[in-house]
Amino acid sequence: MKKINGKKLSSKMLKAVERIAKEGLLPNFVKAAPIANKKISKLPILAYPEELNPFQSALCKIRLNEYENMKLNEFLEKAIAVKNINELSKVVDEALDLGIRINAANEDGFSFANVTMFKMYRDEFKGNKQEDIIRKLELNGADFNVQVDKKITEIHQKVQKEIEPQIYSRLKKLREVGENATIEGTVENVEIDNKTFYIEFSHSCIVDVARVVEGAKNLGLSKGDLNLGGNIIKIGDGEVEVKTGKDGKRNYVDISDNSGFAVTFYTSLGELNLMVYHDTEDYHQVQVEVEDEEMWNELQKIGEIIGQGCLFGGMSVKEVVEKGSFTRCGRWGDPNSKSSETFSWVNKLKDNKTTSVERS
């Protein structure tokens, strides 16, 4: 994946930044603007690094992948270009339906939620639909970390108070999804940002990922778009990104740097474990190894298909085992049923040129 150029803003985005700065509204952004641009290099930014921002949620700290960032930029420009509140409402509907992460910042520090809020500050965007727009965004997890003017702040607080029970209910149901999918361990944290959900499990957890994905889908998340919206699961010290295709297959597309997991499949010969871990010698690759090669060979002899609803980097279990790895294609890469697999965190040990994994 190629690196995103964060040194250039489109003319529309630049004008928007200049207007926001002129009106004194920018200091609340964590990363205000690309320093390389002389016209906006003096805009204030917070003194501490973004990754140390104590006010950011765990999901907000997980960066967008290249495609997500590109689509977010498209919708930021759409929001900036609209000429009235009705047009803005339509853009918000489009963004929510597509699965844009509304709290996540692009490479220049702008989120869709906050840019929409800034847009409504202008006189021609004030009116009855302000409350509707804020409500739609907040119902999908929007966290407005900026204050625009007194009137909009009052609307925001009013809506927030009204919908808090609904938001609490969604998060409670998502936590229940995680708890129902937990074979061992506990759920530590849950978050929602439009069509993307984040569940953090305890260090020693074993999780039925199929149940997590299906449960989230039943809540209206994980709608089956391989590009936008997804499932980010943290177990112990590692994170894994799972995309869901329209055919319902779970596609493990990436794991966080230097992490490893054990994926357990239930077969006619017993439990088969795959060791899945980030290759420390090749940043772009995730290694996949069978723990019990003898069992694997026996399963191949009898023609048993392993993990029919599961993919790794778009490949079937058989394909990825034969290849031995898959290319990271997610956000960390640089540009009751026993019919499914379970996930558990593992320790990864490196010894010279060989990398081994073991259960913790």
Order of alpha helices (4+ residues) and beta strands (2+ residues): alpha-alpha-alpha-alpha-alpha-alpha-beta-beta-beta-beta-alpha-beta-beta-beta-beta-beta-beta-alpha-beta-alpha-beta-beta-beta
